[in-house]
């Protein structure tokens, strides 16, 4: 899977189709704020949590990251 946006990559509907040992994820780790972050500036971008979600779903060895 090519995950161009970490929020979409770690979305519940995306995670359910990943299979440990079968799915490889190339995840962009660059945090691009959504409208929710503009409307609520107190929110912190959950980059680390999003990477962990992908690793839990596909397996830690099956997630490659890049800051694009």
CHARMM internal coordinates of N, CA and C (Angstrom, degrees):
IC EDIT
DIST 1 N 1 CA 1.4250
DIST 1 CA 1 C 1.5146
ANGL 1 N 1 CA 1 C 107.79
DIST 1 C 2 N 1.2979
ANGL 1 CA 1 C 2 N 116.21
DIHE 1 N 1 CA 1 C 2 N 138.12
DIST 2 N 2 CA 1.4598
ANGL 1 C 2 N 2 CA 121.22
DIHE 1 CA 1 C 2 N 2 CA 174.71
DIST 2 CA 2 C 1.5247
ANGL 2 N 2 CA 2 C 106.44
DIHE 1 C 2 N 2 CA 2 C -102.83
DIST 2 C 3 N 1.3134
ANGL 2 CA 2 C 3 N 114.96
DIHE 2 N 2 CA 2 C 3 N 110.69
DIST 3 N 3 CA 1.4561
ANGL 2 C 3 N 3 CA 121.01
DIHE 2 CA 2 C 3 N 3 CA -178.11
DIST 3 CA 3 C 1.5144
ANGL 3 N 3 CA 3 C 110.52
DIHE 2 C 3 N 3 CA 3 C -99.24
DIST 3 C 4 N 1.3252
ANGL 3 CA 3 C 4 N 116.33
DIHE 3 N 3 CA 3 C 4 N 94.93
DIST 4 N 4 CA 1.4645
ANGL 3 C 4 N 4 CA 120.83
DIHE 3 CA 3 C 4 N 4 CA -176.68
DIST 4 CA 4 C 1.5209
ANGL 4 N 4 CA 4 C 112.69
DIHE 3 C 4 N 4 CA 4 C -73.99
DIST 4 C 5 N 1.3019
ANGL 4 CA 4 C 5 N 117.11
DIHE 4 N 4 CA 4 C 5 N -23.13
DIST 5 N 5 CA 1.4652
ANGL 4 C 5 N 5 CA 122.19
DIHE 4 CA 4 C 5 N 5 CA -178.38
DIST 5 CA 5 C 1.5273
ANGL 5 N 5 CA 5 C 107.10
DIHE 4 C 5 N 5 CA 5 C -131.92
DIST 5 C 6 N 1.3422
ANGL 5 CA 5 C 6 N 118.80
DIHE 5 N 5 CA 5 C 6 N 124.08
DIST 6 N 6 CA 1.4584
ANGL 5 C 6 N 6 CA 120.17
DIHE 5 CA 5 C 6 N 6 CA -176.42
DIST 6 CA 6 C 1.5244
ANGL 6 N 6 CA 6 C 114.07
DIHE 5 C 6 N 6 CA 6 C -63.09
DIST 6 C 7 N 1.3165
ANGL 6 CA 6 C 7 N 117.53
DIHE 6 N 6 CA 6 C 7 N -30.68
DIST 7 N 7 CA 1.4700
ANGL 6 C 7 N 7 CA 119.76
DIHE 6 CA 6 C 7 N 7 CA 179.83
DIST 7 CA 7 C 1.5274
ANGL 7 N 7 CA 7 C 110.05
DIHE 6 C 7 N 7 CA 7 C -68.40
DIST 7 C 8 N 1.3137
ANGL 7 CA 7 C 8 N 117.40
DIHE 7 N 7 CA 7 C 8 N -42.90
DIST 8 N 8 CA 1.4664
ANGL 7 C 8 N 8 CA 121.18
DIHE 7 CA 7 C 8 N 8 CA 178.70
DIST 8 CA 8 C 1.5262
ANGL 8 N 8 CA 8 C 110.31
DIHE 7 C 8 N 8 CA 8 C -70.55
DIST 8 C 9 N 1.3266
ANGL 8 CA 8 C 9 N 117.13
DIHE 8 N 8 CA 8 C 9 N -40.36
DIST 9 N 9 CA 1.4614
ANGL 8 C 9 N 9 CA 121.18
DIHE 8 CA 8 C 9 N 9 CA -179.94
DIST 9 CA 9 C 1.5248
ANGL 9 N 9 CA 9 C 111.27
DIHE 8 C 9 N 9 CA 9 C -59.38
DIST 9 C 10 N 1.3190
ANGL 9 CA 9 C 10 N 117.50
DIHE 9 N 9 CA 9 C 10 N -38.69
DIST 10 N 10 CA 1.4599
ANGL 9 C 10 N 10 CA 121.71
DIHE 9 CA 9 C 10 N 10 CA -177.21
DIST 10 CA 10 C 1.5268
ANGL 10 N 10 CA 10 C 113.06
DIHE 9 C 10 N 10 CA 10 C -97.07
DIST 10 C 11 N 1.3182
ANGL 10 CA 10 C 11 N 116.81
DIHE 10 N 10 CA 10 C 11 N 14.55
DIST 11 N 11 CA 1.4577
ANGL 10 C 11 N 11 CA 121.30
DIHE 10 CA 10 C 11 N 11 CA 177.37
DIST 11 CA 11 C 1.5274
ANGL 11 N 11 CA 11 C 109.57
DIHE 10 C 11 N 11 CA 11 C -69.10
DIST 11 C 12 N 1.3130
ANGL 11 CA 11 C 12 N 116.92
DIHE 11 N 11 CA 11 C 12 N 147.51
DIST 12 N 12 CA 1.4710
ANGL 11 C 12 N 12 CA 121.03
DIHE 11 CA 11 C 12 N 12 CA -178.74
DIST 12 CA 12 C 1.5231
ANGL 12 N 12 CA 12 C 112.51
DIHE 11 C 12 N 12 CA 12 C -54.78
DIST 12 C 13 N 1.3296
ANGL 12 CA 12 C 13 N 117.46
DIHE 12 N 12 CA 12 C 13 N -41.58
DIST 13 N 13 CA 1.4661
ANGL 12 C 13 N 13 CA 119.86
DIHE 12 CA 12 C 13 N 13 CA -177.97
DIST 13 CA 13 C 1.5289
ANGL 13 N 13 CA 13 C 111.85
DIHE 12 C 13 N 13 CA 13 C -69.25
DIST 13 C 14 N 1.3017
ANGL 13 CA 13 C 14 N 118.26
DIHE 13 N 13 CA 13 C 14 N -24.51
DIST 14 N 14 CA 1.4609
ANGL 13 C 14 N 14 CA 122.03
DIHE 13 CA 13 C 14 N 14 CA 176.30
DIST 14 CA 14 C 1.5198
ANGL 14 N 14 CA 14 C 110.24
DIHE 13 C 14 N 14 CA 14 C -82.07
DIST 14 C 15 N 1.3201
ANGL 14 CA 14 C 15 N 117.16
DIHE 14 N 14 CA 14 C 15 N -42.19
DIST 15 N 15 CA 1.4594
ANGL 14 C 15 N 15 CA 121.58
DIHE 14 CA 14 C 15 N 15 CA -177.06
DIST 15 CA 15 C 1.5298
ANGL 15 N 15 CA 15 C 112.78
DIHE 14 C 15 N 15 CA 15 C -63.40
DIST 15 C 16 N 1.3270
ANGL 15 CA 15 C 16 N 117.46
DIHE 15 N 15 CA 15 C 16 N -33.13
DIST 16 N 16 CA 1.4667
ANGL 15 C 16 N 16 CA 119.54
DIHE 15 CA 15 C 16 N 16 CA -176.51
DIST 16 CA 16 C 1.5245
ANGL 16 N 16 CA 16 C 113.25
DIHE 15 C 16 N 16 CA 16 C -68.26
DIST 16 C 17 N 1.3249
ANGL 16 CA 16 C 17 N 117.97
DIHE 16 N 16 CA 16 C 17 N -19.61
DIST 17 N 17 CA 1.4641
ANGL 16 C 17 N 17 CA 119.82
DIHE 16 CA 16 C 17 N 17 CA 179.07
DIST 17 CA 17 C 1.5328
ANGL 17 N 17 CA 17 C 112.42
DIHE 16 C 17 N 17 CA 17 C -93.04
DIST 17 C 18 N 1.3313
ANGL 17 CA 17 C 18 N 117.17
DIHE 17 N 17 CA 17 C 18 N -5.62
DIST 18 N 18 CA 1.4610
ANGL 17 C 18 N 18 CA 120.73
DIHE 17 CA 17 C 18 N 18 CA 177.77
DIST 18 CA 18 C 1.5204
ANGL 18 N 18 CA 18 C 109.80
DIHE 17 C 18 N 18 CA 18 C -81.53
DIST 18 C 19 N 1.3185
ANGL 18 CA 18 C 19 N 116.16
DIHE 18 N 18 CA 18 C 19 N 144.73
DIST 19 N 19 CA 1.4586
ANGL 18 C 19 N 19 CA 121.72
DIHE 18 CA 18 C 19 N 19 CA 177.99
DIST 19 CA 19 C 1.5178
ANGL 19 N 19 CA 19 C 109.50
DIHE 18 C 19 N 19 CA 19 C -130.17
DIST 19 C 20 N 1.3125
ANGL 19 CA 19 C 20 N 115.60
DIHE 19 N 19 CA 19 C 20 N 125.38
DIST 20 N 20 CA 1.4568
ANGL 19 C 20 N 20 CA 120.57
DIHE 19 CA 19 C 20 N 20 CA 178.63
DIST 20 CA 20 C 1.5252
ANGL 20 N 20 CA 20 C 109.68
DIHE 19 C 20 N 20 CA 20 C -58.76
DIST 20 C 21 N 1.3110
ANGL 20 CA 20 C 21 N 116.42
DIHE 20 N 20 CA 20 C 21 N 129.90
DIST 21 N 21 CA 1.4518
ANGL 20 C 21 N 21 CA 121.68
DIHE 20 CA 20 C 21 N 21 CA -179.04
DIST 21 CA 21 C 1.5164
ANGL 21 N 21 CA 21 C 114.37
DIHE 20 C 21 N 21 CA 21 C 87.67
DIST 21 C 22 N 1.3304
ANGL 21 CA 21 C 22 N 117.89
DIHE 21 N 21 CA 21 C 22 N -12.28
DIST 22 N 22 CA 1.4747
ANGL 21 C 22 N 22 CA 121.27
DIHE 21 CA 21 C 22 N 22 CA 179.59
DIST 22 CA 22 C 1.5171
ANGL 22 N 22 CA 22 C 112.36
DIHE 21 C 22 N 22 CA 22 C -117.65
DIST 22 C 23 N 1.3247
ANGL 22 CA 22 C 23 N 116.65
DIHE 22 N 22 CA 22 C 23 N -27.20
DIST 23 N 23 CA 1.4565
ANGL 22 C 23 N 23 CA 121.29
DIHE 22 CA 22 C 23 N 23 CA -175.35
DIST 23 CA 23 C 1.5189
ANGL 23 N 23 CA 23 C 109.97
DIHE 22 C 23 N 23 CA 23 C -103.77
DIST 23 C 24 N 1.3320
ANGL 23 CA 23 C 24 N 117.12
DIHE 23 N 23 CA 23 C 24 N 132.26
DIST 24 N 24 CA 1.4555
ANGL 23 C 24 N 24 CA 121.65
DIHE 23 CA 23 C 24 N 24 CA 170.03
DIST 24 CA 24 C 1.5137
ANGL 24 N 24 CA 24 C 106.62
DIHE 23 C 24 N 24 CA 24 C -113.40
DIST 24 C 25 N 1.3129
ANGL 24 CA 24 C 25 N 115.98
DIHE 24 N 24 CA 24 C 25 N 133.22
DIST 25 N 25 CA 1.4578
ANGL 24 C 25 N 25 CA 121.74
DIHE 24 CA 24 C 25 N 25 CA -177.65
DIST 25 CA 25 C 1.5253
ANGL 25 N 25 CA 25 C 109.36
DIHE 24 C 25 N 25 CA 25 C -114.66
DIST 25 C 26 N 1.3086
ANGL 25 CA 25 C 26 N 115.88
DIHE 25 N 25 CA 25 C 26 N 125.98
DIST 26 N 26 CA 1.4595
ANGL 25 C 26 N 26 CA 122.35
DIHE 25 CA 25 C 26 N 26 CA 169.40
DIST 26 CA 26 C 1.5211
ANGL 26 N 26 CA 26 C 105.03
DIHE 25 C 26 N 26 CA 26 C -103.22
DIST 26 C 27 N 1.3360
ANGL 26 CA 26 C 27 N 116.11
DIHE 26 N 26 CA 26 C 27 N 102.43
DIST 27 N 27 CA 1.4635
ANGL 26 C 27 N 27 CA 120.83
DIHE 26 CA 26 C 27 N 27 CA -170.71
DIST 27 CA 27 C 1.5295
ANGL 27 N 27 CA 27 C 111.48
DIHE 26 C 27 N 27 CA 27 C -107.06
DIST 27 C 28 N 1.3172
ANGL 27 CA 27 C 28 N 114.45
DIHE 27 N 27 CA 27 C 28 N 125.68
DIST 28 N 28 CA 1.4503
ANGL 27 C 28 N 28 CA 120.71
DIHE 27 CA 27 C 28 N 28 CA 171.58
DIST 28 CA 28 C 1.5280
ANGL 28 N 28 CA 28 C 107.18
DIHE 27 C 28 N 28 CA 28 C -74.38
DIST 28 C 29 N 1.3184
ANGL 28 CA 28 C 29 N 117.79
DIHE 28 N 28 CA 28 C 29 N 124.83
DIST 29 N 29 CA 1.4647
ANGL 28 C 29 N 29 CA 120.73
DIHE 28 CA 28 C 29 N 29 CA -177.71
DIST 29 CA 29 C 1.5222
ANGL 29 N 29 CA 29 C 112.28
DIHE 28 C 29 N 29 CA 29 C -98.09
DIST 29 C 30 N 1.3234
ANGL 29 CA 29 C 30 N 116.76
DIHE 29 N 29 CA 29 C 30 N -0.87
DIST 30 N 30 CA 1.4660
ANGL 29 C 30 N 30 CA 119.78
DIHE 29 CA 29 C 30 N 30 CA 179.97
DIST 30 CA 30 C 1.5232
ANGL 30 N 30 CA 30 C 108.95
DIHE 29 C 30 N 30 CA 30 C -67.46
DIST 30 C 31 N 1.3025
ANGL 30 CA 30 C 31 N 116.86
DIHE 30 N 30 CA 30 C 31 N 122.23
DIST 31 N 31 CA 1.4603
ANGL 30 C 31 N 31 CA 121.40
DIHE 30 CA 30 C 31 N 31 CA -177.93
DIST 31 CA 31 C 1.5152
ANGL 31 N 31 CA 31 C 112.33
DIHE 30 C 31 N 31 CA 31 C -80.43
DIST 31 C 32 N 1.3085
ANGL 31 CA 31 C 32 N 115.72
DIHE 31 N 31 CA 31 C 32 N 113.47
DIST 32 N 32 CA 1.4577
ANGL 31 C 32 N 32 CA 121.67
DIHE 31 CA 31 C 32 N 32 CA 176.27
DIST 32 CA 32 C 1.5203
ANGL 32 N 32 CA 32 C 107.71
DIHE 31 C 32 N 32 CA 32 C -108.11
DIST 32 C 33 N 1.3127
ANGL 32 CA 32 C 33 N 117.64
DIHE 32 N 32 CA 32 C 33 N 111.65
DIST 33 N 33 CA 1.4664
ANGL 32 C 33 N 33 CA 119.68
DIHE 32 CA 32 C 33 N 33 CA -177.71
DIST 33 CA 33 C 1.5202
ANGL 33 N 33 CA 33 C 112.66
DIHE 32 C 33 N 33 CA 33 C -62.09
DIST 33 C 34 N 1.3054
ANGL 33 CA 33 C 34 N 114.88
DIHE 33 N 33 CA 33 C 34 N 142.05
DIST 34 N 34 CA 1.4639
ANGL 33 C 34 N 34 CA 121.19
DIHE 33 CA 33 C 34 N 34 CA 174.40
DIST 34 CA 34 C 1.5229
ANGL 34 N 34 CA 34 C 108.40
DIHE 33 C 34 N 34 CA 34 C -92.93
DIST 34 C 35 N 1.3050
ANGL 34 CA 34 C 35 N 116.46
DIHE 34 N 34 CA 34 C 35 N 179.55
DIST 35 N 35 CA 1.4654
ANGL 34 C 35 N 35 CA 120.87
DIHE 34 CA 34 C 35 N 35 CA 179.62
DIST 35 CA 35 C 1.5252
ANGL 35 N 35 CA 35 C 111.19
DIHE 34 C 35 N 35 CA 35 C -58.89
DIST 35 C 36 N 1.3323
ANGL 35 CA 35 C 36 N 117.01
DIHE 35 N 35 CA 35 C 36 N -32.61
DIST 36 N 36 CA 1.4678
ANGL 35 C 36 N 36 CA 120.11
DIHE 35 CA 35 C 36 N 36 CA 179.63
DIST 36 CA 36 C 1.5315
ANGL 36 N 36 CA 36 C 111.19
DIHE 35 C 36 N 36 CA 36 C -59.74
DIST 36 C 37 N 1.3241
ANGL 36 CA 36 C 37 N 116.77
DIHE 36 N 36 CA 36 C 37 N -35.60
DIST 37 N 37 CA 1.4617
ANGL 36 C 37 N 37 CA 120.27
DIHE 36 CA 36 C 37 N 37 CA -179.72
DIST 37 CA 37 C 1.5251
ANGL 37 N 37 CA 37 C 111.04
DIHE 36 C 37 N 37 CA 37 C -74.46
DIST 37 C 38 N 1.3122
ANGL 37 CA 37 C 38 N 117.26
DIHE 37 N 37 CA 37 C 38 N -29.26
DIST 38 N 38 CA 1.4611
ANGL 37 C 38 N 38 CA 120.97
DIHE 37 CA 37 C 38 N 38 CA 177.70
DIST 38 CA 38 C 1.5216
ANGL 38 N 38 CA 38 C 109.35
DIHE 37 C 38 N 38 CA 38 C -72.49
DIST 38 C 39 N 1.3296
ANGL 38 CA 38 C 39 N 115.90
DIHE 38 N 38 CA 38 C 39 N -42.81
DIST 39 N 39 CA 1.4630
ANGL 38 C 39 N 39 CA 120.82
DIHE 38 CA 38 C 39 N 39 CA -179.27
DIST 39 CA 39 C 1.5165
ANGL 39 N 39 CA 39 C 112.65
DIHE 38 C 39 N 39 CA 39 C -72.41
DIST 39 C 40 N 1.3424
ANGL 39 CA 39 C 40 N 116.67
DIHE 39 N 39 CA 39 C 40 N -27.78
DIST 40 N 40 CA 1.4724
ANGL 39 C 40 N 40 CA 120.95
DIHE 39 CA 39 C 40 N 40 CA -177.26
DIST 40 CA 40 C 1.5299
ANGL 40 N 40 CA 40 C 109.02
DIHE 39 C 40 N 40 CA 40 C -130.00
DIST 40 C 41 N 1.3263
ANGL 40 CA 40 C 41 N 117.31
DIHE 40 N 40 CA 40 C 41 N 82.12
DIST 41 N 41 CA 1.4687
ANGL 40 C 41 N 41 CA 121.17
DIHE 40 CA 40 C 41 N 41 CA -174.80
DIST 41 CA 41 C 1.5303
ANGL 41 N 41 CA 41 C 114.12
DIHE 40 C 41 N 41 CA 41 C -63.65
DIST 41 C 42 N 1.3049
ANGL 41 CA 41 C 42 N 118.42
DIHE 41 N 41 CA 41 C 42 N -12.45
DIST 42 N 42 CA 1.4714
ANGL 41 C 42 N 42 CA 120.56
DIHE 41 CA 41 C 42 N 42 CA 178.51
DIST 42 CA 42 C 1.5289
ANGL 42 N 42 CA 42 C 112.22
DIHE 41 C 42 N 42 CA 42 C -76.15
DIST 42 C 43 N 1.3297
ANGL 42 CA 42 C 43 N 117.69
DIHE 42 N 42 CA 42 C 43 N -13.38
DIST 43 N 43 CA 1.4585
ANGL 42 C 43 N 43 CA 121.02
DIHE 42 CA 42 C 43 N 43 CA 178.72
DIST 43 CA 43 C 1.5215
ANGL 43 N 43 CA 43 C 110.21
DIHE 42 C 43 N 43 CA 43 C -70.67
DIST 43 C 44 N 1.3012
ANGL 43 CA 43 C 44 N 115.97
DIHE 43 N 43 CA 43 C 44 N 141.02
DIST 44 N 44 CA 1.4635
ANGL 43 C 44 N 44 CA 121.61
DIHE 43 CA 43 C 44 N 44 CA 175.11
DIST 44 CA 44 C 1.5250
ANGL 44 N 44 CA 44 C 108.48
DIHE 43 C 44 N 44 CA 44 C -103.57
DIST 44 C 45 N 1.3340
ANGL 44 CA 44 C 45 N 116.62
DIHE 44 N 44 CA 44 C 45 N 139.91
DIST 45 N 45 CA 1.4619
ANGL 44 C 45 N 45 CA 119.81
DIHE 44 CA 44 C 45 N 45 CA -179.88
DIST 45 CA 45 C 1.5243
ANGL 45 N 45 CA 45 C 109.19
DIHE 44 C 45 N 45 CA 45 C -68.24
DIST 45 C 46 N 1.3334
ANGL 45 CA 45 C 46 N 118.17
DIHE 45 N 45 CA 45 C 46 N 124.44
DIST 46 N 46 CA 1.4710
ANGL 45 C 46 N 46 CA 122.11
DIHE 45 CA 45 C 46 N 46 CA -173.26
DIST 46 CA 46 C 1.5370
ANGL 46 N 46 CA 46 C 113.93
DIHE 45 C 46 N 46 CA 46 C -86.90
DIST 46 C 47 N 1.3235
ANGL 46 CA 46 C 47 N 117.50
DIHE 46 N 46 CA 46 C 47 N 48.49
DIST 47 N 47 CA 1.4606
ANGL 46 C 47 N 47 CA 121.14
DIHE 46 CA 46 C 47 N 47 CA -174.52
DIST 47 CA 47 C 1.5121
ANGL 47 N 47 CA 47 C 114.92
DIHE 46 C 47 N 47 CA 47 C -55.05
DIST 47 C 48 N 1.3101
ANGL 47 CA 47 C 48 N 116.92
DIHE 47 N 47 CA 47 C 48 N -47.62
DIST 48 N 48 CA 1.4709
ANGL 47 C 48 N 48 CA 120.37
DIHE 47 CA 47 C 48 N 48 CA -178.29
DIST 48 CA 48 C 1.5254
ANGL 48 N 48 CA 48 C 111.26
DIHE 47 C 48 N 48 CA 48 C -62.97
DIST 48 C 49 N 1.3225
ANGL 48 CA 48 C 49 N 116.51
DIHE 48 N 48 CA 48 C 49 N -43.72
DIST 49 N 49 CA 1.4736
ANGL 48 C 49 N 49 CA 121.04
DIHE 48 CA 48 C 49 N 49 CA 179.24
DIST 49 CA 49 C 1.5264
ANGL 49 N 49 CA 49 C 110.72
DIHE 48 C 49 N 49 CA 49 C -62.16
DIST 49 C 50 N 1.3252
ANGL 49 CA 49 C 50 N 116.95
DIHE 49 N 49 CA 49 C 50 N -40.14
DIST 50 N 50 CA 1.4590
ANGL 49 C 50 N 50 CA 120.85
DIHE 49 CA 49 C 50 N 50 CA -179.53
DIST 50 CA 50 C 1.5240
ANGL 50 N 50 CA 50 C 111.09
DIHE 49 C 50 N 50 CA 50 C -64.66
DIST 50 C 51 N 1.3331
ANGL 50 CA 50 C 51 N 117.63
DIHE 50 N 50 CA 50 C 51 N -40.47
DIST 51 N 51 CA 1.4660
ANGL 50 C 51 N 51 CA 120.73
DIHE 50 CA 50 C 51 N 51 CA 177.05
DIST 51 CA 51 C 1.5210
ANGL 51 N 51 CA 51 C 110.98
DIHE 50 C 51 N 51 CA 51 C -63.81
DIST 51 C 52 N 1.3238
ANGL 51 CA 51 C 52 N 116.97
DIHE 51 N 51 CA 51 C 52 N -39.73
DIST 52 N 52 CA 1.4692
ANGL 51 C 52 N 52 CA 120.97
DIHE 51 CA 51 C 52 N 52 CA 178.91
DIST 52 CA 52 C 1.5308
ANGL 52 N 52 CA 52 C 111.54
DIHE 51 C 52 N 52 CA 52 C -65.25
DIST 52 C 53 N 1.3119
ANGL 52 CA 52 C 53 N 117.13
DIHE 52 N 52 CA 52 C 53 N -37.44
DIST 53 N 53 CA 1.4692
ANGL 52 C 53 N 53 CA 119.95
DIHE 52 CA 52 C 53 N 53 CA 177.99
DIST 53 CA 53 C 1.5245
ANGL 53 N 53 CA 53 C 110.95
DIHE 52 C 53 N 53 CA 53 C -61.68
DIST 53 C 54 N 1.3234
ANGL 53 CA 53 C 54 N 116.39
DIHE 53 N 53 CA 53 C 54 N -43.91
DIST 54 N 54 CA 1.4585
ANGL 53 C 54 N 54 CA 120.31
DIHE 53 CA 53 C 54 N 54 CA 178.20
DIST 54 CA 54 C 1.5158
ANGL 54 N 54 CA 54 C 111.71
DIHE 53 C 54 N 54 CA 54 C -63.68
DIST 54 C 55 N 1.3274
ANGL 54 CA 54 C 55 N 116.73
DIHE 54 N 54 CA 54 C 55 N -41.78
DIST 55 N 55 CA 1.4677
ANGL 54 C 55 N 55 CA 121.21
DIHE 54 CA 54 C 55 N 55 CA 179.19
DIST 55 CA 55 C 1.5216
ANGL 55 N 55 CA 55 C 111.15
DIHE 54 C 55 N 55 CA 55 C -66.08
DIST 55 C 56 N 1.3155
ANGL 55 CA 55 C 56 N 117.80
DIHE 55 N 55 CA 55 C 56 N -36.97
DIST 56 N 56 CA 1.4657
ANGL 55 C 56 N 56 CA 120.96
DIHE 55 CA 55 C 56 N 56 CA 177.97
DIST 56 CA 56 C 1.5283
ANGL 56 N 56 CA 56 C 111.12
DIHE 55 C 56 N 56 CA 56 C -65.71
DIST 56 C 57 N 1.3198
ANGL 56 CA 56 C 57 N 117.00
DIHE 56 N 56 CA 56 C 57 N -37.30
DIST 57 N 57 CA 1.4618
ANGL 56 C 57 N 57 CA 120.93
DIHE 56 CA 56 C 57 N 57 CA -176.55
DIST 57 CA 57 C 1.5320
ANGL 57 N 57 CA 57 C 112.53
DIHE 56 C 57 N 57 CA 57 C -79.25
DIST 57 C 58 N 1.3281
ANGL 57 CA 57 C 58 N 117.48
DIHE 57 N 57 CA 57 C 58 N -42.07
DIST 58 N 58 CA 1.4596
ANGL 57 C 58 N 58 CA 120.68
DIHE 57 CA 57 C 58 N 58 CA -174.22
DIST 58 CA 58 C 1.5276
ANGL 58 N 58 CA 58 C 112.97
DIHE 57 C 58 N 58 CA 58 C -100.94
DIST 58 C 59 N 1.3176
ANGL 58 CA 58 C 59 N 116.93
DIHE 58 N 58 CA 58 C 59 N -15.40
DIST 59 N 59 CA 1.4559
ANGL 58 C 59 N 59 CA 121.55
DIHE 58 CA 58 C 59 N 59 CA -174.62
DIST 59 CA 59 C 1.5197
ANGL 59 N 59 CA 59 C 109.05
DIHE 58 C 59 N 59 CA 59 C 101.38
DIST 59 C 60 N 1.3106
ANGL 59 CA 59 C 60 N 116.88
DIHE 59 N 59 CA 59 C 60 N 135.58
DIST 60 N 60 CA 1.4648
ANGL 59 C 60 N 60 CA 121.57
DIHE 59 CA 59 C 60 N 60 CA -174.09
DIST 60 CA 60 C 1.5284
ANGL 60 N 60 CA 60 C 112.23
DIHE 59 C 60 N 60 CA 60 C -56.33
DIST 60 C 61 N 1.3204
ANGL 60 CA 60 C 61 N 117.85
DIHE 60 N 60 CA 60 C 61 N -36.45
DIST 61 N 61 CA 1.4543
ANGL 60 C 61 N 61 CA 121.01
DIHE 60 CA 60 C 61 N 61 CA -179.54
DIST 61 CA 61 C 1.5086
ANGL 61 N 61 CA 61 C 114.53
DIHE 60 C 61 N 61 CA 61 C -77.80
DIST 61 C 62 N 1.3146
ANGL 61 CA 61 C 62 N 116.76
DIHE 61 N 61 CA 61 C 62 N -4.47
DIST 62 N 62 CA 1.4674
ANGL 61 C 62 N 62 CA 121.27
DIHE 61 CA 61 C 62 N 62 CA -177.81
DIST 62 CA 62 C 1.5083
ANGL 62 N 62 CA 62 C 114.04
DIHE 61 C 62 N 62 CA 62 C -108.37
DIST 62 C 63 N 1.3274
ANGL 62 CA 62 C 63 N 116.40
DIHE 62 N 62 CA 62 C 63 N 16.57
DIST 63 N 63 CA 1.4603
ANGL 62 C 63 N 63 CA 120.15
DIHE 62 CA 62 C 63 N 63 CA 179.25
DIST 63 CA 63 C 1.5175
ANGL 63 N 63 CA 63 C 108.39
DIHE 62 C 63 N 63 CA 63 C -121.94
DIST 63 C 64 N 1.3162
ANGL 63 CA 63 C 64 N 115.03
DIHE 63 N 63 CA 63 C 64 N 118.44
DIST 64 N 64 CA 1.4547
ANGL 63 C 64 N 64 CA 121.36
DIHE 63 CA 63 C 64 N 64 CA 172.91
DIST 64 CA 64 C 1.5088
ANGL 64 N 64 CA 64 C 108.20
DIHE 63 C 64 N 64 CA 64 C -105.61
DIST 64 C 65 N 1.3124
ANGL 64 CA 64 C 65 N 117.27
DIHE 64 N 64 CA 64 C 65 N 141.95
DIST 65 N 65 CA 1.4603
ANGL 64 C 65 N 65 CA 120.08
DIHE 64 CA 64 C 65 N 65 CA -178.01
DIST 65 CA 65 C 1.5236
ANGL 65 N 65 CA 65 C 110.83
DIHE 64 C 65 N 65 CA 65 C -122.38
DIST 65 C 66 N 1.3144
ANGL 65 CA 65 C 66 N 115.31
DIHE 65 N 65 CA 65 C 66 N 151.66
DIST 66 N 66 CA 1.4531
ANGL 65 C 66 N 66 CA 122.01
DIHE 65 CA 65 C 66 N 66 CA 174.28
DIST 66 CA 66 C 1.5095
ANGL 66 N 66 CA 66 C 108.06
DIHE 65 C 66 N 66 CA 66 C -150.73
DIST 66 C 67 N 1.3084
ANGL 66 CA 66 C 67 N 115.85
DIHE 66 N 66 CA 66 C 67 N 147.23
DIST 67 N 67 CA 1.4643
ANGL 66 C 67 N 67 CA 121.62
DIHE 66 CA 66 C 67 N 67 CA 179.10
DIST 67 CA 67 C 1.5167
ANGL 67 N 67 CA 67 C 107.18
DIHE 66 C 67 N 67 CA 67 C -97.70
DIST 67 C 68 N 1.3152
ANGL 67 CA 67 C 68 N 115.15
DIHE 67 N 67 CA 67 C 68 N 94.41
DIST 68 N 68 CA 1.4710
ANGL 67 C 68 N 68 CA 119.36
DIHE 67 CA 67 C 68 N 68 CA -176.34
DIST 68 CA 68 C 1.5086
ANGL 68 N 68 CA 68 C 109.75
DIHE 67 C 68 N 68 CA 68 C -107.88
END
COOR INIT
IC SEED 1 N 1 CA 1 C
IC BUILD
